[in-house]
Amino acid sequence: MNKRGTFLIVVLSLIISSCSSSRKVLMIKNDEYSKELIVLKNKNQKLIIENQNLASEVISLKNALAESENQIAPDIKFSPNIENNDYSIKSNLSDLESYFKKDGRLSNKFRSFKQAGIERRLNVSYSQMMGVIKEAEKYIGTKHVMGGLSRNGIDCSGLLYVSFQANGITNIPRTAENFARYGTIILNTNDIQKGDLVFFTNTYSTSKLVTHAGICTGNGNFIHTSSSKGVMISKLNDPYYWRDKFLFGTRIIQ
């Protein structure tokens, strides 16, 4: 066999070998594609089942909606959330008098205070008193000015005075001590409710019995004009100051 023949045989062998390798590669890839195709078919089958389930739910919802549209809606009854406190209370004036007999510091002051009138009637409704509180809250942050009656400056009785005036209650005094002459006397701070007036003594040196006043805003709080911080809300039973200075409360709501 000549060289040319040998060359042709070698070339043919290489071609056959290459074709065999390519065929093996194609078979491997085809097998991989087949596996991927099986996975995709399974996923597709799951999606078909899920779609069928969703279609059934949609039909059920449509049927339920159609039934509800043919029914009369139930009559829903509700009660408005209105604070309904009992404002009737027995006077604690006799207990207050007994207390002052035991306290020499306040006995003379109380005697003078009582002679000028106590537990006078002031016709104020619950809704009016809530309006008084809202008006007083508009002054929060206003600085304390003795004798002041505006947002430029106001004192404790001035806060009560302008708040009552803004709600059409004009037959009221100007000073804290005279405010304390109106309403039913309350001694126990636990009995004081939203809208009650609260009074304090010995907040500064004076011959007067009542030296400070505020309005209960509920939950043991009261709004007033502090000499150092202006109009603010404080705790009535504050152990550091106000509880010790508390004198009595009055209920003017009729």
C-alpha positions as CSV (number, residue, x, y, z in Angstrom):
1,M,0.0,0.0,0.0
2,N,1.4,3.3,-1.0
3,K,1.6,6.4,1.2
4,R,-1.4,8.0,-0.3
5,G,-3.6,5.0,0.6
6,T,-2.2,5.0,4.1
7,F,-3.0,8.7,4.5
8,L,-6.6,8.2,3.4
9,I,-7.1,5.4,5.9
10,V,-5.8,7.6,8.7
11,V,-8.1,10.5,7.7
12,L,-11.1,8.2,7.5
13,S,-10.3,6.8,10.9
14,L,-10.1,10.3,12.4
15,I,-13.4,11.3,10.8
16,I,-15.2,8.2,12.1
17,S,-13.7,8.8,15.6
18,S,-14.8,12.4,15.5
19,C,-18.3,11.5,14.4
20,S,-18.6,8.9,17.2
21,S,-17.5,11.4,19.8
22,S,-20.0,14.0,18.5
23,R,-22.7,11.4,18.6
24,K,-21.9,10.6,22.2
25,V,-22.0,14.3,23.2
26,L,-25.4,14.7,21.4
27,M,-26.7,11.7,23.2
28,I,-25.7,13.1,26.6
29,K,-27.2,16.5,25.9
30,N,-30.3,14.9,24.6
31,D,-30.6,12.9,27.8
32,E,-30.2,16.1,29.9
33,Y,-32.8,17.9,27.8
34,S,-35.2,14.9,28.3
35,K,-34.8,15.2,32.1
36,E,-35.4,18.9,32.0
37,L,-38.4,18.4,29.9
38,I,-39.8,15.9,32.4
39,V,-39.3,18.5,35.2
40,L,-41.1,21.2,33.2
41,K,-43.9,18.8,32.4
42,N,-44.3,18.1,36.2
43,K,-44.3,21.8,37.0
44,N,-46.8,22.5,34.3
45,Q,-49.1,19.7,35.6
46,K,-49.0,21.3,39.1
47,L,-49.8,24.7,37.7
48,I,-52.8,23.2,35.8
49,I,-54.1,21.7,39.0
50,E,-53.6,24.9,41.0
51,N,-55.4,26.8,38.2
52,Q,-58.3,24.4,38.4
53,N,-58.5,24.9,42.2
54,L,-58.5,28.7,41.8
55,A,-61.2,28.5,39.2
56,S,-63.3,26.5,41.6
57,E,-62.8,29.0,44.4
58,V,-63.8,31.9,42.0
59,I,-67.0,30.1,41.1
60,S,-67.8,29.5,44.8
61,L,-67.2,33.2,45.6
62,K,-69.4,34.3,42.7
63,N,-72.2,32.0,43.9
64,A,-71.8,33.3,47.5
65,L,-71.9,36.9,46.3
66,A,-75.0,36.2,44.2
67,E,-76.7,34.7,47.2
68,S,-75.7,37.6,49.5
69,E,-77.1,40.2,47.0
70,N,-80.5,38.5,47.2
71,Q,-80.5,38.6,51.1
72,I,-81.5,41.5,53.3
73,A,-78.7,42.9,55.3
74,P,-79.0,42.3,59.1
75,D,-80.0,45.3,61.3
76,I,-76.9,46.1,63.3
77,K,-77.5,47.9,66.6
78,F,-74.8,49.7,68.6
79,S,-74.6,52.1,71.5
80,P,-72.4,55.2,71.2
81,N,-69.4,55.3,73.6
82,I,-70.6,58.2,75.8
83,E,-69.1,58.8,79.3
84,N,-72.0,58.5,81.7
85,N,-70.7,59.3,85.1
86,D,-72.9,59.8,88.1
87,Y,-72.3,63.4,89.3
88,S,-74.5,63.3,92.3
89,I,-72.5,63.4,95.5
90,K,-73.1,64.2,99.2
91,S,-71.5,67.3,100.6
92,N,-68.3,66.8,102.7
93,L,-68.6,70.2,104.3
94,S,-69.1,68.9,107.8
95,D,-66.0,66.7,107.5
96,L,-64.1,69.6,106.2
97,E,-65.0,71.7,109.2
98,S,-64.0,68.9,111.5
99,Y,-60.7,68.7,109.8
100,F,-60.0,72.4,110.1
101,K,-60.7,72.3,113.9
102,K,-57.7,70.0,114.2
103,D,-55.5,72.2,112.1
104,G,-54.7,75.4,113.9
105,R,-52.9,76.9,110.9
106,L,-56.0,76.7,108.7
107,S,-58.7,77.1,111.2
108,N,-58.8,80.9,111.2
109,K,-58.5,81.1,107.5
110,F,-61.4,78.7,107.0
111,R,-63.6,80.6,109.4
112,S,-63.1,83.8,107.4
113,F,-63.6,81.9,104.2
114,K,-66.9,80.3,105.3
115,Q,-68.3,83.6,106.5
116,A,-68.2,85.1,103.0
117,G,-70.2,82.1,101.6
118,I,-69.6,78.5,100.7
119,E,-71.3,75.8,98.5
120,R,-73.1,78.3,96.4
121,R,-74.9,77.0,93.3
122,L,-73.6,77.6,89.8
123,N,-75.7,76.1,87.0
124,V,-73.3,74.4,84.7
125,S,-74.2,71.4,82.5
126,Y,-71.9,68.5,81.7
127,S,-71.5,69.6,78.0
128,Q,-70.7,73.1,79.1
129,M,-68.0,71.8,81.5
130,M,-66.5,69.7,78.8
131,G,-66.3,72.9,76.7
132,V,-64.6,74.7,79.5
133,I,-61.9,72.0,79.7
134,K,-61.3,72.1,75.9
135,E,-61.0,75.9,76.1
136,A,-58.5,75.6,79.0
137,E,-56.4,73.1,77.0
138,K,-55.9,75.7,74.3
139,Y,-53.8,77.7,76.7
140,I,-51.3,74.8,77.5
141,G,-47.8,76.3,77.3
142,T,-49.0,79.9,78.1
143,K,-46.7,81.5,80.6
144,H,-47.8,82.5,84.1
145,V,-48.5,86.2,84.6
146,M,-50.2,87.3,87.8
147,G,-53.5,88.9,86.8
148,G,-53.1,87.8,83.2
149,L,-56.1,86.8,81.0
150,S,-54.7,86.1,77.6
151,R,-52.3,83.8,75.7
152,N,-49.6,86.4,76.4
153,G,-49.8,85.4,80.1
154,I,-52.4,84.1,82.5
155,D,-52.7,83.1,86.2
156,C,-54.6,80.1,87.7
157,S,-57.9,81.8,88.3
158,G,-57.6,83.6,85.0
159,L,-57.5,80.3,83.2
160,L,-60.8,79.3,84.8
161,Y,-62.3,82.7,84.2
162,V,-61.6,82.9,80.4
163,S,-62.5,79.2,79.9
164,F,-65.9,79.7,81.6
165,Q,-66.5,83.0,79.8
166,A,-65.8,81.3,76.4
167,N,-68.6,78.9,77.1
168,G,-71.2,81.5,77.9
169,I,-70.9,81.1,81.7
170,T,-70.4,84.7,82.8
171,N,-71.7,84.9,86.3
172,I,-68.4,83.8,87.8
173,P,-65.8,85.3,90.1
174,R,-62.2,86.3,89.1
175,T,-60.2,84.9,92.0
176,A,-59.4,81.3,93.0
177,E,-60.8,81.7,96.5
178,N,-64.1,83.0,95.2
179,F,-64.3,80.2,92.7
180,A,-64.0,77.8,95.6
181,R,-67.3,79.1,97.1
182,Y,-69.2,77.4,94.3
183,G,-70.2,73.7,94.1
184,T,-70.5,70.8,96.4
185,I,-67.4,70.2,98.6
186,I,-65.4,67.0,97.9
187,L,-62.6,65.9,100.2
188,N,-61.5,62.5,98.8
189,T,-59.4,62.9,95.6
190,N,-60.7,59.5,94.5
191,D,-64.2,60.9,94.3
192,I,-63.1,63.8,92.0
193,Q,-64.2,63.4,88.4
194,K,-63.6,65.1,85.1
195,G,-65.1,68.6,85.2
196,D,-64.7,69.1,89.0
197,L,-62.8,72.1,90.2
198,V,-59.8,71.5,92.5
199,F,-58.3,73.9,95.1
200,F,-55.1,74.1,97.0
201,T,-53.7,76.0,100.0
202,N,-50.3,77.3,101.1
203,T,-48.8,77.4,97.6
204,Y,-47.5,80.8,98.6
205,S,-47.6,83.0,101.8
206,T,-50.9,84.7,102.2
207,S,-53.8,85.1,104.7
208,K,-56.2,83.5,102.1
209,L,-57.3,79.9,102.5
210,V,-57.3,79.1,98.8
211,T,-54.1,79.9,96.9
212,H,-54.4,77.8,93.8
213,A,-57.1,76.4,91.5
214,G,-57.5,74.0,88.6
215,I,-59.9,71.8,86.6
216,C,-60.0,68.0,86.7
217,T,-59.5,66.6,83.2
218,G,-60.0,63.0,84.2
219,N,-57.8,60.0,85.3
220,G,-56.5,61.9,88.3
221,N,-55.2,64.8,86.2
222,F,-56.0,68.5,86.4
223,I,-55.2,71.5,84.2
224,H,-53.9,74.7,85.9
225,T,-51.4,77.5,85.6
226,S,-48.1,76.7,87.3
227,S,-46.2,79.7,88.5
228,S,-42.9,78.2,87.1
229,K,-44.1,76.3,84.0
230,G,-47.3,78.1,82.9
231,V,-50.5,76.3,81.8
232,M,-50.0,72.5,82.1
233,I,-51.6,69.3,83.2
234,S,-50.5,67.7,86.5
235,K,-51.3,64.7,88.7
236,L,-53.7,65.5,91.6
237,N,-52.0,62.9,93.8
238,D,-48.5,64.0,92.9
239,P,-46.6,62.9,96.1
240,Y,-43.9,65.6,95.7
241,Y,-46.2,68.6,95.9
242,W,-49.9,68.8,94.9
243,R,-51.2,66.0,97.2
244,D,-49.8,67.8,100.2
245,K,-51.3,71.1,99.0
246,F,-54.7,69.8,98.1
247,L,-57.5,71.5,100.0
248,F,-60.8,70.2,98.5
249,G,-62.6,69.8,95.2
250,T,-66.0,71.2,94.2
251,R,-68.6,69.8,91.9
252,I,-70.5,72.4,90.0
253,I,-72.0,70.2,87.2
254,Q,-75.8,70.0,87.7
